[in-house]
Amino acid sequence: LRTASAALSVEQLAIIHNWEEQEGVLSARSAAAKIQAGGFPIPAEELIDRAKLYLASNQYEVREPSMLADDFEFVGQVIGPLDKETFIKQLSQFDLRTAFPDQRVQWHDFRVDPFDPSRVWFTARSMGTNLGALPPLINEPTNKAFVAPPEACSLRFNAEGKVVEYTAGYVMDRRQGNTGGRGGLLGPMYAIGKGFPFPEGQPYEWSWQRRFFTWLGEML
């Protein structure tokens, strides 16, 4: 057990220890051991560097398609799955750097998944201002800014170091930011008043089924 600190007593630390044992909570050391035991041929530190290199090369358009495996798929919270060819084509159709020239994704918390040592997880907290046109979605700049909620993203690699799966836009707390709880491209578009005209492009609302079952539960 850890020794007591000024903040927590020995009894409180014992509660934490018992909870960790019961729930299988991984410490940094045990997570690293689990990653190593997984047997993926690319070390964790190198895999994280490969994930950063992919983003640095292909974040706004795929300039290095050789970094993607032939069986690559992109899967967003709403968009996808998209195969390699479709993903490259669709990404090239949205010049986000022109529409949001000051955009910063603010990637952070890169880590290898101890339960899937071929995958690197990371978090995005994007922000930017619509200072350019992006026809037909944005015919004139709105000069409005967006602040996205934290979004969970990941890149999964094969043994050759090529990306086989890219997941992005999975909102972690829909109450943060001004994108109506939407991630990916849907969020900034909503924030600047150009939200897509379908439910997935708008803030989450309860369906009538959800409202009905909630009402029914309150009646029981």
FILO-561333 format. One line per 5 residues: their letters; for each residue x, y, z of C-alpha. Coordinates in Angstrom, 2 decimals, decimal comma, padded with zeros to 5 digits, m for minus. Example, Ala and Ser with C-alpha at 12.3 -4.5 7.8 and 13.67 -1.06 7.14 Angstrom:
<nodes>
as = 012,30:m004,50:007,80; 013,67:m001,06:007,14
</nodes>
This chain:
<nodes>
lrtas = 000,00:000,00:000,00; 001,04:003,58:m000,54; 001,99:005,57:002,54; m000,45:008,15:003,87; m000,11:011,71:002,66
aalsv = m001,39:014,97:004,08; m004,45:014,63:001,85; m005,43:010,98:002,36; m005,26:008,70:005,36; m004,03:005,12:005,46
eqlai = m007,64:003,96:005,63; m008,58:005,98:002,54; m005,59:004,64:000,62; m006,66:001,12:001,62; m010,10:001,79:000,14
ihnwe = m008,45:002,88:m003,10; m006,19:m000,19:m003,14; m009,11:m002,57:m002,62; m011,10:m000,83:m005,35; m008,13:m001,07:m007,75
eqegv = m007,83:m004,78:m007,06; m011,56:m005,38:m007,47; m011,94:m003,38:m010,71; m008,65:m004,29:m012,36; m007,36:m000,72:m012,38
lsars = m004,03:m000,53:m014,19; m001,15:001,49:m012,84; 001,32:003,00:m015,32; 003,70:000,11:m014,61; 001,08:m002,62:m015,03
aaaki = m000,22:m000,97:m018,21; 003,30:m000,92:m019,66; 003,77:m004,58:m018,74; 000,47:m005,50:m020,37; 001,46:m003,65:m023,56
qaggf = 004,77:m005,50:m023,67; 003,07:m008,83:m023,02; 000,72:m008,16:m025,93; 003,57:m008,91:m028,30; 002,95:m006,16:m030,86
pipae = 006,27:m005,78:m032,74; 006,41:m001,95:m032,63; 007,40:m000,55:m029,21; 004,96:001,83:m027,52; 007,18:004,90:m027,75
elidr = 007,78:004,36:m031,47; 004,08:003,75:m032,07; 003,22:007,08:m030,47; 005,81:008,79:m032,67; 004,27:007,12:m035,73
aklyl = 000,84:008,43:m034,71; 002,22:011,97:m034,37; 004,01:011,64:m037,72; 000,78:010,57:m039,39; m001,08:013,59:m038,00
asnqy = 001,76:015,96:m038,89; 001,73:014,66:m042,46; m001,96:014,03:m043,14; m004,05:016,00:m040,67; m005,85:018,26:m043,15
evrep = m005,27:016,31:m046,35; m003,64:012,98:m047,08; m000,28:014,01:m048,50; 001,36:010,67:m047,69; m001,14:007,97:m048,73
smlad = 001,56:005,31:m048,36; 001,16:005,68:m044,59; m002,31:004,10:m044,90; m002,72:000,36:m045,27; m004,74:m000,94:m048,22
dfefv = m007,44:m002,15:m045,82; m007,55:001,19:m043,97; m010,85:002,45:m042,55; m011,90:005,76:m041,02; m014,70:005,55:m038,45
gqvig = m016,12:008,67:m036,82; m018,89:009,02:m034,29; m021,27:009,80:m037,14; m019,21:009,50:m040,34; m018,02:006,19:m041,76
pldke = m016,76:003,62:m041,99; m014,86:004,97:m045,03; m012,33:002,96:m046,97; m008,94:004,39:m047,94; m009,95:005,80:m051,32
tfikq = m013,17:007,37:m050,03; m011,45:008,86:m046,99; m008,72:010,49:m049,07; m011,30:011,88:m051,49; m013,62:013,26:m048,82
lsqfd = m010,82:014,84:m046,81; m009,58:016,65:m049,92; m013,04:018,19:m050,41; m012,93:020,15:m047,14; m010,17:022,76:m047,03
lrtaf = m010,44:023,45:m043,33; m007,26:025,51:m043,30; m008,89:028,03:m045,63; m012,16:028,13:m043,68; m010,47:028,17:m040,24
pdqrv = m006,93:029,48:m040,82; m006,20:029,87:m037,11; m007,48:026,42:m036,15; m005,51:024,51:m033,55; m006,52:020,97:m032,68
qwhdf = m004,43:020,92:m029,49; m003,77:017,17:m029,56; m002,68:015,75:m026,21; m002,52:012,69:m023,98; m001,01:010,26:m026,51
rvdpf = m000,91:006,73:m025,07; m000,88:003,14:m026,27; m003,92:001,03:m025,39; m002,80:m001,74:m023,00; m005,73:m003,87:m024,19
dpsrv = m004,85:m003,32:m027,86; m001,10:m002,58:m028,14; m001,47:m001,75:m031,85; m003,60:001,32:m031,08; m002,60:004,82:m029,98
wftar = m005,26:006,89:m028,25; m005,15:010,69:m028,01; m007,45:013,61:m027,28; m008,30:016,74:m029,28; m009,65:020,09:m028,07
smgtn = m010,03:022,07:m031,27; m010,62:025,79:m031,58; m010,62:028,23:m034,46; m012,33:031,10:m036,26; m014,17:031,01:m039,57
lgalp = m012,21:033,61:m041,54; m012,50:032,07:m045,00; m015,13:030,75:m047,40; m015,69:027,06:m048,07; m018,36:026,83:m050,81
pline = m020,96:025,44:m050,87; m020,93:024,96:m047,09; m019,68:028,46:m046,23; m020,19:031,00:m049,02; m018,88:033,92:m046,96
ptnka = m016,80:033,99:m043,76; m018,89:034,35:m040,62; m015,99:035,55:m038,41; m017,44:033,33:m035,69; m015,24:031,18:m033,48
fvapp = m015,74:027,61:m032,33; m014,49:025,79:m029,26; m014,94:022,05:m029,50; m015,46:019,68:m026,58; m012,74:017,11:m025,88
eacsl = m012,82:014,39:m028,52; m011,37:010,89:m028,25; m009,37:009,77:m031,29; m007,16:006,82:m032,15; m004,88:005,35:m034,79
rfnae = m004,42:001,59:m035,09; m001,40:000,19:m036,91; m000,39:m003,09:m038,51; 002,95:m004,80:m037,91; 004,48:m002,90:m040,85
gkvve = 003,67:000,44:m039,20; 000,87:001,43:m041,57; m002,41:002,86:m040,29; m005,29:000,40:m040,58; m007,91:002,36:m038,64
ytagy = m008,46:005,99:m037,71; m011,24:006,90:m035,28; m012,03:010,55:m034,51; m014,75:012,93:m033,41; m015,99:010,92:m030,41
vmdrr = m017,15:013,63:m028,00; m016,22:013,00:m024,38; m018,36:015,73:m022,76; m021,06:017,25:m024,98; m021,70:020,10:m022,53
qgntg = m018,32:021,71:m023,15; m017,54:024,16:m025,94; m020,02:025,84:m028,28; m020,47:023,13:m030,94; m023,75:021,77:m029,63
grggl = m021,95:018,69:m028,37; m020,90:017,69:m031,89; m017,42:016,66:m032,92; m015,49:016,40:m036,17; m016,64:018,78:m038,92
lgpmy = m020,21:018,81:m037,61; m019,24:020,74:m034,48; m017,51:023,78:m036,01; m020,22:024,07:m038,64; m022,91:024,22:m035,95
aigkg = m020,93:026,74:m033,90; m020,69:029,21:m036,79; m024,36:028,92:m037,67; m023,92:026,53:m040,59; m025,06:023,32:m038,96
fpfpe = m026,02:020,43:m041,20; m029,81:019,98:m041,57; m030,05:016,48:m040,12; m030,32:015,28:m036,49; m026,70:014,12:m036,30
gqpye = m025,57:017,66:m037,15; m027,61:019,30:m034,39; m027,45:019,22:m030,56; m028,67:015,97:m029,06; m032,36:015,85:m028,20
wswqr = m034,38:013,08:m026,68; m036,40:011,02:m029,13; m040,09:010,59:m028,50; m039,34:006,99:m027,53; m036,88:008,18:m024,87
rfftw = m039,40:010,69:m023,53; m042,10:008,02:m023,48; m040,03:005,48:m021,57; m038,87:008,16:m019,13; m042,48:009,15:m018,51
lgeml = m043,45:005,49:m018,13; m040,68:004,93:m015,61; m041,87:007,88:m013,55; m045,42:006,46:m013,51; m044,34:003,08:m012,14
</nodes>
